[in-house]
Amino acid sequence: MAGLMTVRGRTLLAGGWLFVAALWCGMLAFFGAFGARTVLLTAPSRHAAGAVNRALLDGLDAVSLGTVVLLVSGLVFWNRASAWSPRARGLALRLLAVAAVAAIASLYVITPEMMALRDRMGAIDLVPKTDPLRQHWGRLHGLSSLTLLVRLLAGIGAFAAGFSQLSRGKD
């Protein structure tokens, strides 16, 4: 396939792949650094902020899964057009798999459990921090934050693996 695709086509494919990876990392970083906190500070209550953040997290998780599918597909096409080194290809695929698992865990396990606990507790501001339900919710919140960080680091690693495969003027 390398002979069938022009240099411009391979460059466009590589640029598109790197752009999608960078955009995904930027979305994750923005939400982690500013998004959730801004909602918490501007919402009329913590309960309302939790509902908004849940919607944002579900969207971010779904976008993460879609992005992983897009990047894996793009990697296959890019690799066929201009072969990646086995090390970079293996690293990128493994990191993207880890990111997908983290997004699935967040979307289908952690976030729904957090919301179920919030519903059982009622207004979280009125629940003492020593309450077992609130402590469990806090641990789940930590896991949710960890899955976000794992996705961000995996995305950065995949981007770096892709960036390392740029042709550097071979064509």
C-alpha positions as CSV (number, residue, x, y, z in Angstrom):
1,M,0.0,0.0,0.0
2,A,3.0,2.3,0.6
3,G,3.5,2.5,-3.2
4,L,-0.2,3.3,-3.8
5,M,-0.3,6.3,-1.5
6,T,1.5,9.5,-2.3
7,V,3.8,11.3,0.1
8,R,1.1,13.9,0.5
9,G,-1.5,11.3,1.4
10,R,0.8,9.7,4.0
11,T,1.6,13.1,5.5
12,L,-2.1,13.9,5.7
13,L,-2.8,10.5,7.3
14,A,0.0,11.0,9.9
15,G,-1.1,14.6,10.6
16,G,-4.7,13.6,11.0
17,W,-3.8,10.8,13.4
18,L,-1.6,13.1,15.5
19,F,-4.2,15.8,15.5
20,V,-6.9,13.4,16.8
21,A,-4.6,12.1,19.5
22,A,-3.6,15.6,20.6
23,L,-7.2,16.8,20.6
24,W,-8.2,13.9,22.7
25,C,-5.4,14.5,25.2
26,G,-6.4,18.2,25.3
27,M,-10.0,17.3,26.1
28,L,-9.0,15.0,28.9
29,A,-6.5,17.5,30.4
30,F,-9.0,20.4,30.2
31,F,-11.7,18.4,31.9
32,G,-9.3,17.2,34.6
33,A,-7.8,20.6,35.3
34,F,-10.7,23.0,34.8
35,G,-14.0,21.5,33.7
36,A,-15.2,19.6,36.8
37,R,-14.0,22.2,39.2
38,T,-15.6,25.0,37.2
39,V,-19.0,23.2,37.3
40,L,-18.6,22.6,41.0
41,L,-17.9,26.3,41.7
42,T,-20.7,27.7,39.5
43,A,-23.5,25.2,40.1
44,P,-26.3,26.2,42.5
45,S,-25.5,23.0,44.6
46,R,-23.0,20.2,44.8
47,H,-25.9,17.8,43.8
48,A,-26.6,19.8,40.7
49,A,-22.8,20.0,39.9
50,G,-22.7,16.2,40.3
51,A,-25.4,15.7,37.7
52,V,-23.7,18.0,35.2
53,N,-20.3,16.4,35.8
54,R,-21.9,13.0,35.3
55,A,-23.2,14.0,31.9
56,L,-19.8,15.5,31.0
57,L,-18.0,12.4,32.2
58,D,-20.3,10.1,30.3
59,G,-19.6,12.2,27.2
60,L,-15.9,12.2,27.8
61,D,-15.9,8.4,28.3
62,A,-17.9,7.8,25.1
63,V,-15.6,10.2,23.2
64,S,-12.6,8.3,24.6
65,L,-13.9,5.0,23.3
66,G,-14.7,6.5,19.9
67,T,-11.3,8.1,19.7
68,V,-9.5,4.8,20.6
69,V,-11.4,3.1,17.7
70,L,-10.5,6.0,15.4
71,L,-6.8,5.9,16.4
72,V,-6.5,2.1,16.1
73,S,-8.1,2.3,12.7
74,G,-5.9,5.2,11.7
75,L,-2.8,3.3,13.0
76,V,-3.7,0.3,10.8
77,F,-4.0,2.5,7.7
78,W,-0.9,4.6,8.5
79,N,1.1,1.4,9.2
80,R,0.1,0.0,5.9
81,A,1.0,3.2,4.1
82,S,4.3,3.6,5.9
83,A,5.3,0.8,8.3
84,W,5.7,1.7,12.0
85,S,8.5,0.1,13.9
86,P,7.2,-3.0,15.8
87,R,8.1,-1.3,19.1
88,A,6.1,1.9,18.4
89,R,3.2,0.0,16.9
90,G,3.0,-2.4,19.9
91,L,3.3,0.4,22.4
92,A,0.6,2.5,20.8
93,L,-1.8,-0.4,20.5
94,R,-1.2,-1.4,24.1
95,L,-1.7,2.1,25.4
96,L,-4.9,2.6,23.4
97,A,-6.2,-0.7,24.8
98,V,-5.4,0.5,28.3
99,A,-7.2,3.8,27.6
100,A,-10.3,1.8,26.3
101,V,-10.4,-0.3,29.5
102,A,-10.2,2.8,31.7
103,A,-13.0,4.5,29.7
104,I,-15.2,1.4,29.9
105,A,-14.5,1.1,33.7
106,S,-15.4,4.7,34.2
107,L,-18.5,4.6,32.0
108,Y,-20.1,1.3,33.0
109,V,-18.8,0.7,36.6
110,I,-17.4,3.7,38.5
111,T,-19.6,6.6,37.5
112,P,-22.9,4.6,37.8
113,E,-21.8,3.4,41.3
114,M,-20.9,6.9,42.3
115,M,-24.4,8.2,41.2
116,A,-26.1,5.3,43.0
117,L,-24.3,6.3,46.2
118,R,-25.2,10.0,45.7
119,D,-28.8,9.0,45.4
120,R,-28.7,7.0,48.6
121,M,-26.9,9.8,50.5
122,G,-29.1,12.6,49.3
123,A,-27.5,16.1,49.5
124,I,-23.8,15.2,49.9
125,D,-23.0,18.5,51.7
126,L,-25.2,17.3,54.6
127,V,-23.5,13.9,54.9
128,P,-20.6,13.9,57.4
129,K,-17.2,13.0,55.9
130,T,-17.0,10.2,58.4
131,D,-20.1,8.5,57.0
132,P,-19.2,5.1,55.4
133,L,-21.2,5.9,52.2
134,R,-19.5,9.2,51.7
135,Q,-16.1,7.6,52.3
136,H,-16.9,4.9,49.7
137,W,-18.1,7.7,47.3
138,G,-14.7,9.4,47.9
139,R,-12.8,6.3,47.0
140,L,-14.8,5.9,43.9
141,H,-14.2,9.6,43.0
142,G,-10.5,8.8,43.4
143,L,-10.8,5.9,41.0
144,S,-12.7,8.0,38.5
145,S,-9.9,10.6,38.6
146,L,-7.3,7.8,38.2
147,T,-9.1,6.5,35.1
148,L,-9.0,10.0,33.7
149,L,-5.3,10.3,34.4
150,V,-4.6,6.8,32.9
151,R,-6.4,7.8,29.7
152,L,-4.4,11.1,29.5
153,L,-1.1,9.3,30.0
154,A,-2.0,6.6,27.5
155,G,-3.0,9.2,25.0
156,I,0.2,11.1,25.5
157,G,2.2,7.9,25.1
158,A,0.3,6.9,21.9
159,F,0.9,10.4,20.5
160,A,4.6,10.1,21.2
161,A,4.7,6.7,19.6
162,G,3.0,8.1,16.5
163,F,5.2,11.2,16.4
164,S,8.3,9.0,16.5
165,Q,7.1,7.4,13.2
166,L,7.2,10.6,11.2
167,S,9.3,10.0,8.1
168,R,11.9,12.7,8.8
169,G,12.4,13.4,5.1
170,K,12.9,9.9,3.9
171,D,10.5,10.4,0.9
